[in-house]
Amino acid sequence: MTTIPADSLTRNDRVVVNDDELPYLVDKVMDTSDGGVRVTYSSGDTVEYAAGDEVAIID
């Protein structure tokens, strides 16, 4: 597992949202007006991350 800035996420990254669950597969990443990113996962869930937020991914 690696930690990266949320604005570095790309399609098909596998993000660990909760340690006790399977990772979420990134479907789409869009910039927000405040400098953050809106991430849509393949499950249909959407999460907004602030600029500089760190996320854990499976590499």
PyMOL Python script that loads the backbone (N, CA, C, O; Angstrom):
from pymol import cmd

cmd.read_pdbstr("""\
ATOM      1  N   MET A   1       0.852  -1.172   0.000  1.00  0.00           N
ATOM      2  CA  MET A   1       0.000   0.000   0.000  1.00  0.00           C
ATOM      3  C   MET A   1       0.898   1.236   0.000  1.00  0.00           C
ATOM      4  O   MET A   1       1.924   1.288   0.679  1.00  0.00           O
ATOM      5  N   THR A   2       0.475   2.231  -0.788  1.00  0.00           N
ATOM      6  CA  THR A   2       1.204   3.479  -0.930  1.00  0.00           C
ATOM      7  C   THR A   2       0.247   4.636  -0.692  1.00  0.00           C
ATOM      8  O   THR A   2      -0.941   4.527  -0.994  1.00  0.00           O
ATOM      9  N   THR A   3       0.747   5.742  -0.155  1.00  0.00           N
ATOM     10  CA  THR A   3      -0.066   6.943   0.033  1.00  0.00           C
ATOM     11  C   THR A   3       0.351   7.980  -0.999  1.00  0.00           C
ATOM     12  O   THR A   3       1.536   8.266  -1.169  1.00  0.00           O
ATOM     13  N   ILE A   4      -0.664   8.550  -1.700  1.00  0.00           N
ATOM     14  CA  ILE A   4      -0.400   9.568  -2.713  1.00  0.00           C
ATOM     15  C   ILE A   4      -1.392  10.723  -2.527  1.00  0.00           C
ATOM     16  O   ILE A   4      -2.429  10.548  -1.888  1.00  0.00           O
ATOM     17  N   PRO A   5      -1.081  11.900  -3.081  1.00  0.00           N
ATOM     18  CA  PRO A   5      -2.052  13.002  -3.038  1.00  0.00           C
ATOM     19  C   PRO A   5      -3.286  12.631  -3.874  1.00  0.00           C
ATOM     20  O   PRO A   5      -3.158  12.006  -4.927  1.00  0.00           O
ATOM     21  N   ALA A   6      -4.449  13.007  -3.413  1.00  0.00           N
ATOM     22  CA  ALA A   6      -5.697  12.671  -4.117  1.00  0.00           C
ATOM     23  C   ALA A   6      -5.704  13.198  -5.547  1.00  0.00           C
ATOM     24  O   ALA A   6      -6.289  12.573  -6.431  1.00  0.00           O
ATOM     25  N   ASP A   7      -5.058  14.348  -5.785  1.00  0.00           N
ATOM     26  CA  ASP A   7      -5.066  14.888  -7.145  1.00  0.00           C
ATOM     27  C   ASP A   7      -4.143  14.128  -8.098  1.00  0.00           C
ATOM     28  O   ASP A   7      -4.052  14.470  -9.277  1.00  0.00           O
ATOM     29  N   SER A   8      -3.462  13.104  -7.596  1.00  0.00           N
ATOM     30  CA  SER A   8      -2.631  12.243  -8.441  1.00  0.00           C
ATOM     31  C   SER A   8      -3.354  10.957  -8.836  1.00  0.00           C
ATOM     32  O   SER A   8      -2.806  10.135  -9.571  1.00  0.00           O
ATOM     33  N   LEU A   9      -4.580  10.783  -8.351  1.00  0.00           N
ATOM     34  CA  LEU A   9      -5.336   9.579  -8.685  1.00  0.00           C
ATOM     35  C   LEU A   9      -5.660   9.539 -10.173  1.00  0.00           C
ATOM     36  O   LEU A   9      -5.892  10.573 -10.799  1.00  0.00           O
ATOM     37  N   THR A  10      -5.673   8.342 -10.724  1.00  0.00           N
ATOM     38  CA  THR A  10      -6.047   8.142 -12.120  1.00  0.00           C
ATOM     39  C   THR A  10      -7.021   6.974 -12.213  1.00  0.00           C
ATOM     40  O   THR A  10      -7.181   6.206 -11.264  1.00  0.00           O
ATOM     41  N   ARG A  11      -7.654   6.852 -13.346  1.00  0.00           N
ATOM     42  CA  ARG A  11      -8.596   5.761 -13.595  1.00  0.00           C
ATOM     43  C   ARG A  11      -7.919   4.418 -13.305  1.00  0.00           C
ATOM     44  O   ARG A  11      -6.758   4.208 -13.656  1.00  0.00           O
ATOM     45  N   ASN A  12      -8.651   3.527 -12.671  1.00  0.00           N
ATOM     46  CA  ASN A  12      -8.230   2.170 -12.326  1.00  0.00           C
ATOM     47  C   ASN A  12      -7.293   2.084 -11.130  1.00  0.00           C
ATOM     48  O   ASN A  12      -6.841   0.989 -10.794  1.00  0.00           O
ATOM     49  N   ASP A  13      -6.980   3.218 -10.463  1.00  0.00           N
ATOM     50  CA  ASP A  13      -6.276   3.121  -9.182  1.00  0.00           C
ATOM     51  C   ASP A  13      -7.216   2.433  -8.197  1.00  0.00           C
ATOM     52  O   ASP A  13      -8.434   2.587  -8.291  1.00  0.00           O
ATOM     53  N   ARG A  14      -6.667   1.684  -7.266  1.00  0.00           N
ATOM     54  CA  ARG A  14      -7.458   0.998  -6.248  1.00  0.00           C
ATOM     55  C   ARG A  14      -7.212   1.693  -4.908  1.00  0.00           C
ATOM     56  O   ARG A  14      -6.134   1.576  -4.326  1.00  0.00           O
ATOM     57  N   VAL A  15      -8.229   2.419  -4.426  1.00  0.00           N
ATOM     58  CA  VAL A  15      -8.118   3.248  -3.232  1.00  0.00           C
ATOM     59  C   VAL A  15      -8.663   2.499  -2.014  1.00  0.00           C
ATOM     60  O   VAL A  15      -9.755   1.932  -2.053  1.00  0.00           O
ATOM     61  N   VAL A  16      -7.880   2.509  -0.937  1.00  0.00           N
ATOM     62  CA  VAL A  16      -8.317   1.912   0.318  1.00  0.00           C
ATOM     63  C   VAL A  16      -9.060   2.991   1.096  1.00  0.00           C
ATOM     64  O   VAL A  16      -8.444   3.907   1.641  1.00  0.00           O
ATOM     65  N   VAL A  17     -10.394   2.879   1.147  1.00  0.00           N
ATOM     66  CA  VAL A  17     -11.212   3.864   1.840  1.00  0.00           C
ATOM     67  C   VAL A  17     -11.310   3.506   3.314  1.00  0.00           C
ATOM     68  O   VAL A  17     -11.178   4.374   4.177  1.00  0.00           O
ATOM     69  N   ASN A  18     -11.541   2.231   3.605  1.00  0.00           N
ATOM     70  CA  ASN A  18     -11.592   1.724   4.982  1.00  0.00           C
ATOM     71  C   ASN A  18     -10.693   0.503   5.065  1.00  0.00           C
ATOM     72  O   ASN A  18     -10.727  -0.354   4.182  1.00  0.00           O
ATOM     73  N   ASP A  19      -9.891   0.416   6.114  1.00  0.00           N
ATOM     74  CA  ASP A  19      -8.934  -0.685   6.244  1.00  0.00           C
ATOM     75  C   ASP A  19      -9.596  -2.059   6.262  1.00  0.00           C
ATOM     76  O   ASP A  19      -8.968  -3.049   5.886  1.00  0.00           O
ATOM     77  N   ASP A  20     -10.844  -2.134   6.690  1.00  0.00           N
ATOM     78  CA  ASP A  20     -11.512  -3.430   6.810  1.00  0.00           C
ATOM     79  C   ASP A  20     -12.349  -3.801   5.586  1.00  0.00           C
ATOM     80  O   ASP A  20     -13.125  -4.755   5.637  1.00  0.00           O
ATOM     81  N   GLU A  21     -12.201  -3.059   4.488  1.00  0.00           N
ATOM     82  CA  GLU A  21     -12.965  -3.321   3.272  1.00  0.00           C
ATOM     83  C   GLU A  21     -12.040  -3.499   2.077  1.00  0.00           C
ATOM     84  O   GLU A  21     -10.857  -3.162   2.129  1.00  0.00           O
ATOM     85  N   LEU A  22     -12.602  -4.033   1.005  1.00  0.00           N
ATOM     86  CA  LEU A  22     -11.858  -4.133  -0.246  1.00  0.00           C
ATOM     87  C   LEU A  22     -11.634  -2.737  -0.818  1.00  0.00           C
ATOM     88  O   LEU A  22     -12.424  -1.830  -0.555  1.00  0.00           O
ATOM     89  N   PRO A  23     -10.570  -2.554  -1.595  1.00  0.00           N
ATOM     90  CA  PRO A  23     -10.317  -1.234  -2.183  1.00  0.00           C
ATOM     91  C   PRO A  23     -11.380  -0.860  -3.207  1.00  0.00           C
ATOM     92  O   PRO A  23     -12.011  -1.730  -3.808  1.00  0.00           O
ATOM     93  N   TYR A  24     -11.572   0.432  -3.400  1.00  0.00           N
ATOM     94  CA  TYR A  24     -12.495   0.959  -4.393  1.00  0.00           C
ATOM     95  C   TYR A  24     -11.724   1.233  -5.679  1.00  0.00           C
ATOM     96  O   TYR A  24     -10.614   1.762  -5.634  1.00  0.00           O
ATOM     97  N   LEU A  25     -12.300   0.879  -6.818  1.00  0.00           N
ATOM     98  CA  LEU A  25     -11.669   1.099  -8.113  1.00  0.00           C
ATOM     99  C   LEU A  25     -12.101   2.466  -8.651  1.00  0.00           C
ATOM    100  O   LEU A  25     -13.294   2.748  -8.764  1.00  0.00           O
ATOM    101  N   VAL A  26     -11.115   3.314  -8.981  1.00  0.00           N
ATOM    102  CA  VAL A  26     -11.407   4.660  -9.486  1.00  0.00           C
ATOM    103  C   VAL A  26     -11.910   4.558 -10.925  1.00  0.00           C
ATOM    104  O   VAL A  26     -11.284   3.919 -11.771  1.00  0.00           O
ATOM    105  N   ASP A  27     -13.054   5.201 -11.189  1.00  0.00           N
ATOM    106  CA  ASP A  27     -13.624   5.245 -12.529  1.00  0.00           C
ATOM    107  C   ASP A  27     -13.320   6.582 -13.197  1.00  0.00           C
ATOM    108  O   ASP A  27     -12.963   6.629 -14.374  1.00  0.00           O
ATOM    109  N   LYS A  28     -13.468   7.688 -12.425  1.00  0.00           N
ATOM    110  CA  LYS A  28     -13.274   9.021 -13.008  1.00  0.00           C
ATOM    111  C   LYS A  28     -12.749   9.976 -11.944  1.00  0.00           C
ATOM    112  O   LYS A  28     -13.133   9.885 -10.778  1.00  0.00           O
ATOM    113  N   VAL A  29     -11.868  10.892 -12.347  1.00  0.00           N
ATOM    114  CA  VAL A  29     -11.340  11.940 -11.467  1.00  0.00           C
ATOM    115  C   VAL A  29     -11.558  13.280 -12.154  1.00  0.00           C
ATOM    116  O   VAL A  29     -11.132  13.485 -13.291  1.00  0.00           O
ATOM    117  N   MET A  30     -12.231  14.197 -11.446  1.00  0.00           N
ATOM    118  CA  MET A  30     -12.479  15.539 -11.996  1.00  0.00           C
ATOM    119  C   MET A  30     -12.003  16.583 -11.003  1.00  0.00           C
ATOM    120  O   MET A  30     -12.165  16.415  -9.794  1.00  0.00           O
ATOM    121  N   ASP A  31     -11.413  17.669 -11.511  1.00  0.00           N
ATOM    122  CA  ASP A  31     -11.002  18.785 -10.659  1.00  0.00           C
ATOM    123  C   ASP A  31     -12.238  19.534 -10.173  1.00  0.00           C
ATOM    124  O   ASP A  31     -13.240  19.620 -10.883  1.00  0.00           O
ATOM    125  N   THR A  32     -12.159  20.076  -8.957  1.00  0.00           N
ATOM    126  CA  THR A  32     -13.225  20.928  -8.434  1.00  0.00           C
ATOM    127  C   THR A  32     -12.744  22.375  -8.444  1.00  0.00           C
ATOM    128  O   THR A  32     -11.548  22.635  -8.570  1.00  0.00           O
ATOM    129  N   SER A  33     -13.667  23.303  -8.311  1.00  0.00           N
ATOM    130  CA  SER A  33     -13.326  24.728  -8.400  1.00  0.00           C
ATOM    131  C   SER A  33     -12.435  25.205  -7.261  1.00  0.00           C
ATOM    132  O   SER A  33     -11.755  26.222  -7.398  1.00  0.00           O
ATOM    133  N   ASP A  34     -12.426  24.484  -6.133  1.00  0.00           N
ATOM    134  CA  ASP A  34     -11.610  24.899  -4.996  1.00  0.00           C
ATOM    135  C   ASP A  34     -10.237  24.232  -4.961  1.00  0.00           C
ATOM    136  O   ASP A  34      -9.538  24.309  -3.950  1.00  0.00           O
ATOM    137  N   GLY A  35      -9.845  23.578  -6.056  1.00  0.00           N
ATOM    138  CA  GLY A  35      -8.516  22.974  -6.140  1.00  0.00           C
ATOM    139  C   GLY A  35      -8.462  21.522  -5.732  1.00  0.00           C
ATOM    140  O   GLY A  35      -7.405  20.899  -5.834  1.00  0.00           O
ATOM    141  N   GLY A  36      -9.564  20.965  -5.275  1.00  0.00           N
ATOM    142  CA  GLY A  36      -9.608  19.555  -4.901  1.00  0.00           C
ATOM    143  C   GLY A  36      -9.990  18.694  -6.092  1.00  0.00           C
ATOM    144  O   GLY A  36      -9.934  19.133  -7.241  1.00  0.00           O
ATOM    145  N   VAL A  37     -10.376  17.467  -5.801  1.00  0.00           N
ATOM    146  CA  VAL A  37     -10.819  16.559  -6.857  1.00  0.00           C
ATOM    147  C   VAL A  37     -12.081  15.830  -6.426  1.00  0.00           C
ATOM    148  O   VAL A  37     -12.294  15.569  -5.242  1.00  0.00           O
ATOM    149  N   ARG A  38     -12.914  15.507  -7.410  1.00  0.00           N
ATOM    150  CA  ARG A  38     -14.105  14.684  -7.195  1.00  0.00           C
ATOM    151  C   ARG A  38     -13.818  13.346  -7.850  1.00  0.00           C
ATOM    152  O   ARG A  38     -13.594  13.263  -9.057  1.00  0.00           O
ATOM    153  N   VAL A  39     -13.829  12.287  -7.025  1.00  0.00           N
ATOM    154  CA  VAL A  39     -13.506  10.949  -7.508  1.00  0.00           C
ATOM    155  C   VAL A  39     -14.779  10.119  -7.551  1.00  0.00           C
ATOM    156  O   VAL A  39     -15.503  10.015  -6.561  1.00  0.00           O
ATOM    157  N   THR A  40     -15.042   9.525  -8.720  1.00  0.00           N
ATOM    158  CA  THR A  40     -16.159   8.604  -8.862  1.00  0.00           C
ATOM    159  C   THR A  40     -15.574   7.203  -8.947  1.00  0.00           C
ATOM    160  O   THR A  40     -14.700   6.923  -9.767  1.00  0.00           O
ATOM    161  N   TYR A  41     -16.073   6.334  -8.085  1.00  0.00           N
ATOM    162  CA  TYR A  41     -15.612   4.950  -8.054  1.00  0.00           C
ATOM    163  C   TYR A  41     -16.509   4.085  -8.919  1.00  0.00           C
ATOM    164  O   TYR A  41     -17.634   4.477  -9.228  1.00  0.00           O
ATOM    165  N   SER A  42     -16.030   2.918  -9.312  1.00  0.00           N
ATOM    166  CA  SER A  42     -16.808   2.023 -10.169  1.00  0.00           C
ATOM    167  C   SER A  42     -18.110   1.585  -9.508  1.00  0.00           C
ATOM    168  O   SER A  42     -19.043   1.169 -10.195  1.00  0.00           O
ATOM    169  N   SER A  43     -18.182   1.672  -8.193  1.00  0.00           N
ATOM    170  CA  SER A  43     -19.403   1.329  -7.456  1.00  0.00           C
ATOM    171  C   SER A  43     -20.483   2.388  -7.624  1.00  0.00           C
ATOM    172  O   SER A  43     -21.640   2.160  -7.272  1.00  0.00           O
ATOM    173  N   GLY A  44     -20.103   3.560  -8.165  1.00  0.00           N
ATOM    174  CA  GLY A  44     -21.024   4.676  -8.312  1.00  0.00           C
ATOM    175  C   GLY A  44     -20.890   5.699  -7.198  1.00  0.00           C
ATOM    176  O   GLY A  44     -21.441   6.795  -7.297  1.00  0.00           O
ATOM    177  N   ASP A  45     -20.165   5.357  -6.139  1.00  0.00           N
ATOM    178  CA  ASP A  45     -19.934   6.300  -5.045  1.00  0.00           C
ATOM    179  C   ASP A  45     -19.052   7.437  -5.528  1.00  0.00           C
ATOM    180  O   ASP A  45     -18.139   7.228  -6.326  1.00  0.00           O
ATOM    181  N   THR A  46     -19.326   8.646  -5.042  1.00  0.00           N
ATOM    182  CA  THR A  46     -18.528   9.821  -5.379  1.00  0.00           C
ATOM    183  C   THR A  46     -18.023  10.448  -4.095  1.00  0.00           C
ATOM    184  O   THR A  46     -18.781  10.635  -3.143  1.00  0.00           O
ATOM    185  N   VAL A  47     -16.730  10.775  -4.072  1.00  0.00           N
ATOM    186  CA  VAL A  47     -16.103  11.391  -2.898  1.00  0.00           C
ATOM    187  C   VAL A  47     -15.312  12.597  -3.369  1.00  0.00           C
ATOM    188  O   VAL A  47     -14.622  12.540  -4.387  1.00  0.00           O
ATOM    189  N   GLU A  48     -15.415  13.697  -2.620  1.00  0.00           N
ATOM    190  CA  GLU A  48     -14.599  14.873  -2.918  1.00  0.00           C
ATOM    191  C   GLU A  48     -13.455  14.944  -1.917  1.00  0.00           C
ATOM    192  O   GLU A  48     -13.652  14.799  -0.710  1.00  0.00           O
ATOM    193  N   TYR A  49     -12.264  15.168  -2.441  1.00  0.00           N
ATOM    194  CA  TYR A  49     -11.065  15.303  -1.627  1.00  0.00           C
ATOM    195  C   TYR A  49     -10.549  16.730  -1.773  1.00  0.00           C
ATOM    196  O   TYR A  49     -10.569  17.294  -2.867  1.00  0.00           O
ATOM    197  N   ALA A  50     -10.093  17.301  -0.683  1.00  0.00           N
ATOM    198  CA  ALA A  50      -9.501  18.640  -0.708  1.00  0.00           C
ATOM    199  C   ALA A  50      -8.100  18.562  -1.301  1.00  0.00           C
ATOM    200  O   ALA A  50      -7.474  17.502  -1.327  1.00  0.00           O
ATOM    201  N   ALA A  51      -7.626  19.705  -1.772  1.00  0.00           N
ATOM    202  CA  ALA A  51      -6.262  19.772  -2.280  1.00  0.00           C
ATOM    203  C   ALA A  51      -5.304  19.355  -1.164  1.00  0.00           C
ATOM    204  O   ALA A  51      -5.398  19.846  -0.040  1.00  0.00           O
ATOM    205  N   GLY A  52      -4.406  18.469  -1.477  1.00  0.00           N
ATOM    206  CA  GLY A  52      -3.435  18.025  -0.500  1.00  0.00           C
ATOM    207  C   GLY A  52      -3.845  16.823   0.320  1.00  0.00           C
ATOM    208  O   GLY A  52      -3.015  16.288   1.056  1.00  0.00           O
ATOM    209  N   ASP A  53      -5.104  16.364   0.230  1.00  0.00           N
ATOM    210  CA  ASP A  53      -5.510  15.154   0.948  1.00  0.00           C
ATOM    211  C   ASP A  53      -4.713  13.969   0.426  1.00  0.00           C
ATOM    212  O   ASP A  53      -4.475  13.849  -0.776  1.00  0.00           O
ATOM    213  N   GLU A  54      -4.306  13.103   1.332  1.00  0.00           N
ATOM    214  CA  GLU A  54      -3.577  11.907   0.977  1.00  0.00           C
ATOM    215  C   GLU A  54      -4.532  10.711   0.997  1.00  0.00           C
ATOM    216  O   GLU A  54      -5.386  10.608   1.878  1.00  0.00           O
ATOM    217  N   VAL A  55      -4.383   9.806   0.020  1.00  0.00           N
ATOM    218  CA  VAL A  55      -5.191   8.600  -0.035  1.00  0.00           C
ATOM    219  C   VAL A  55      -4.262   7.393  -0.156  1.00  0.00           C
ATOM    220  O   VAL A  55      -3.175   7.479  -0.727  1.00  0.00           O
ATOM    221  N   ALA A  56      -4.711   6.278   0.390  1.00  0.00           N
ATOM    222  CA  ALA A  56      -3.932   5.045   0.309  1.00  0.00           C
ATOM    223  C   ALA A  56      -4.406   4.256  -0.899  1.00  0.00           C
ATOM    224  O   ALA A  56      -5.606   4.078  -1.108  1.00  0.00           O
ATOM    225  N   ILE A  57      -3.445   3.783  -1.698  1.00  0.00           N
ATOM    226  CA  ILE A  57      -3.776   2.957  -2.861  1.00  0.00           C
ATOM    227  C   ILE A  57      -3.020   1.640  -2.781  1.00  0.00           C
ATOM    228  O   ILE A  57      -1.991   1.532  -2.113  1.00  0.00           O
ATOM    229  N   ILE A  58      -3.549   0.652  -3.471  1.00  0.00           N
ATOM    230  CA  ILE A  58      -2.860  -0.631  -3.619  1.00  0.00           C
ATOM    231  C   ILE A  58      -2.029  -0.528  -4.881  1.00  0.00           C
ATOM    232  O   ILE A  58      -2.559  -0.236  -5.953  1.00  0.00           O
ATOM    233  N   ASP A  59      -0.724  -0.765  -4.765  1.00  0.00           N
ATOM    234  CA  ASP A  59       0.108  -0.694  -5.976  1.00  0.00           C
ATOM    235  C   ASP A  59       0.503  -2.048  -6.457  1.00  0.00           C
ATOM    236  O   ASP A  59       1.203  -2.166  -7.463  1.00  0.00           O
TER     237      ASP A  59
END
""", "prot")
cmd.dss("prot")
cmd.show_as("cartoon", "prot")
cmd.util.cbc("prot")
cmd.orient("prot")
